[in-house]
Amino acid sequence: MATKTASDHPTFALPDGKPVRADQVEAELRARVATCERALEDALWQLARFCSLTGKQENASACVERCLATTRDLARQAAGCLGLGQLLEQQDRYAEAEAMYARGLALPTAPAEVAYFLHNNRGYCVNILRRHVEAEAQCRAAIAIDPTRHNAHKNLGLALAGQGRYGEAARCLLEADPTLAAACRERGIRPGSDGSA
């Protein structure tokens, strides 16, 4: 039962008769809700991964969409957009995947690793959609975030080849495969500015 104290804060009586302030009860309940939300989100992600591994991409997508609808954490939303885009790619739904990656990139707080893959994967999708100039921009953005990862170099090479820029494409593809690049250097093979060896 709620009562008012001298300080004008509502209080509630616990079953043992001890009074507790309403703001303390509310804080405790909000903390419990947050804990339950995190547990639900974690369970949904685990179910999404399981469904993806067992070939049930539509079920996995539904789990990720539910996470996206409920989380208020912008970094987790960006990661959710990445995950959903990857699931859409697995279903050969490249235009939808590209749109999901764009949605993730519109969020201001994507962690660097997530932003790298959002750009890289978007570049991959627009390459498949034969929009190679856009793909080039996305791959260069990914490389600017982390030049040591090789996927964006490979996708950039494909984007440049799609534009007929074969010499640049060859250099990017060599960068994407450090073993091949090292073997070429050992043999004195270096693509020139015109793409010749």
VENPE-V456289 format. One record per residue. N is the residue number from 1. RES is the residue in one letter. SS is DSSP state (H for helix, E for strand, C for the rest). PSI is psi in degrees with one decimal (999 if undefined). Layout:
[[N | RES | SS | PSI] [N | RES | SS | PSI]]
This chain:
[[1 | M | C | 133.9] [2 | A | E | 138.1] [3 | T | E | 170.7] [4 | K | E | 139.6] [5 | T | C | 177.2] [6 | A | C | -30.5] [7 | S | C | 7.0] [8 | D | C | 20.6] [9 | H | C | 128.9] [10 | P | E | 143.1] [11 | T | E | 161.1] [12 | F | E | 147.5] [13 | A | E | 126.3] [14 | L | C | 165.6] [15 | P | C | -28.0] [16 | D | C | 3.1] [17 | G | C | -8.5] [18 | K | C | 137.9] [19 | P | E | 147.3] [20 | V | E | 138.2] [21 | R | E | 147.2] [22 | A | H | -38.0] [23 | D | H | -30.2] [24 | Q | H | -40.6] [25 | V | H | -45.7] [26 | E | H | -44.5] [27 | A | H | -42.0] [28 | E | H | -43.9] [29 | L | H | -40.2] [30 | R | H | -39.1] [31 | A | H | -41.1] [32 | R | H | -40.0] [33 | V | H | -44.6] [34 | A | H | -41.4] [35 | T | H | -43.1] [36 | C | H | -39.2] [37 | E | H | -43.8] [38 | R | H | -42.5] [39 | A | H | -41.7] [40 | L | H | -45.4] [41 | E | H | -44.4] [42 | D | H | -42.8] [43 | A | H | -39.1] [44 | L | H | -41.2] [45 | W | H | -42.3] [46 | Q | H | -41.9] [47 | L | H | -40.2] [48 | A | H | -45.0] [49 | R | H | -44.8] [50 | F | H | -47.9] [51 | C | H | -39.4] [52 | S | H | -44.7] [53 | L | H | -25.7] [54 | T | C | 14.1] [55 | G | C | 16.9] [56 | K | C | 64.0] [57 | Q | H | -35.0] [58 | E | H | -40.4] [59 | N | H | -40.2] [60 | A | H | -43.9] [61 | S | H | -40.9] [62 | A | H | -39.5] [63 | C | H | -44.9] [64 | V | H | -41.1] [65 | E | H | -37.9] [66 | R | H | -40.0] [67 | C | H | -46.1] [68 | L | H | -36.0] [69 | A | H | -24.6] [70 | T | H | -22.4] [71 | T | C | 142.0] [72 | R | C | -7.4] [73 | D | C | 114.5] [74 | L | H | -34.9] [75 | A | H | -39.6] [76 | R | H | -32.6] [77 | Q | H | -42.4] [78 | A | H | -43.3] [79 | A | H | -36.7] [80 | G | H | -40.3] [81 | C | H | -39.9] [82 | L | H | -49.0] [83 | G | H | -43.0] [84 | L | H | -38.7] [85 | G | H | -41.5] [86 | Q | H | -39.9] [87 | L | H | -39.4] [88 | L | H | -38.1] [89 | E | H | -41.5] [90 | Q | H | -21.1] [91 | Q | C | 10.8] [92 | D | C | 31.6] [93 | R | C | 68.6] [94 | Y | H | -37.0] [95 | A | H | -40.9] [96 | E | H | -38.3] [97 | A | H | -44.0] [98 | E | H | -41.9] [99 | A | H | -36.1] [100 | M | H | -40.5] [101 | Y | H | -40.1] [102 | A | H | -40.2] [103 | R | H | -43.1] [104 | G | H | -38.2] [105 | L | H | -21.5] [106 | A | C | -14.0] [107 | L | C | 133.1] [108 | P | C | -10.4] [109 | T | C | 31.5] [110 | A | C | 129.3] [111 | P | C | 155.5] [112 | A | H | -45.0] [113 | E | H | -40.6] [114 | V | H | -43.8] [115 | A | H | -39.6] [116 | Y | H | -52.2] [117 | F | H | -31.4] [118 | L | H | -46.2] [119 | H | H | -49.0] [120 | N | H | -48.6] [121 | N | H | -33.9] [122 | R | H | -41.9] [123 | G | H | -43.0] [124 | Y | H | -47.1] [125 | C | H | -45.2] [126 | V | H | -25.2] [127 | N | H | -47.0] [128 | I | H | -34.8] [129 | L | C | 5.8] [130 | R | C | 32.6] [131 | R | C | 70.9] [132 | H | H | -30.9] [133 | V | H | -43.2] [134 | E | H | -40.7] [135 | A | H | -42.6] [136 | E | H | -46.3] [137 | A | H | -42.0] [138 | Q | H | -42.1] [139 | C | H | -40.2] [140 | R | H | -36.3] [141 | A | H | -40.5] [142 | A | H | -44.3] [143 | I | H | -35.9] [144 | A | H | -31.7] [145 | I | H | -44.0] [146 | D | C | 94.4] [147 | P | C | -8.3] [148 | T | C | -16.2] [149 | R | C | 145.4] [150 | H | C | -19.3] [151 | N | H | -45.2] [152 | A | H | -33.3] [153 | H | H | -42.6] [154 | K | H | -48.0] [155 | N | H | -33.8] [156 | L | H | -42.0] [157 | G | H | -41.8] [158 | L | H | -37.8] [159 | A | H | -41.9] [160 | L | H | -40.6] [161 | A | H | -38.7] [162 | G | H | -20.6] [163 | Q | C | 2.2] [164 | G | C | 14.2] [165 | R | C | 71.4] [166 | Y | H | -37.2] [167 | G | H | -47.1] [168 | E | H | -39.0] [169 | A | H | -43.3] [170 | A | H | -43.1] [171 | R | H | -41.0] [172 | C | H | -41.0] [173 | L | H | -35.5] [174 | L | H | -40.6] [175 | E | H | -31.9] [176 | A | H | -23.4] [177 | D | C | 89.8] [178 | P | H | -31.4] [179 | T | H | -45.4] [180 | L | H | -42.8] [181 | A | H | -43.4] [182 | A | H | -42.0] [183 | A | H | -39.9] [184 | C | H | -45.0] [185 | R | H | -41.0] [186 | E | H | -31.3] [187 | R | C | 6.3] [188 | G | C | 16.7] [189 | I | C | 119.5] [190 | R | C | 121.4] [191 | P | C | 130.9] [192 | G | C | -178.6] [193 | S | C | -23.0] [194 | D | C | 5.8] [195 | G | C | -4.0] [196 | S | C | 157.8] [197 | A | C | 999]]
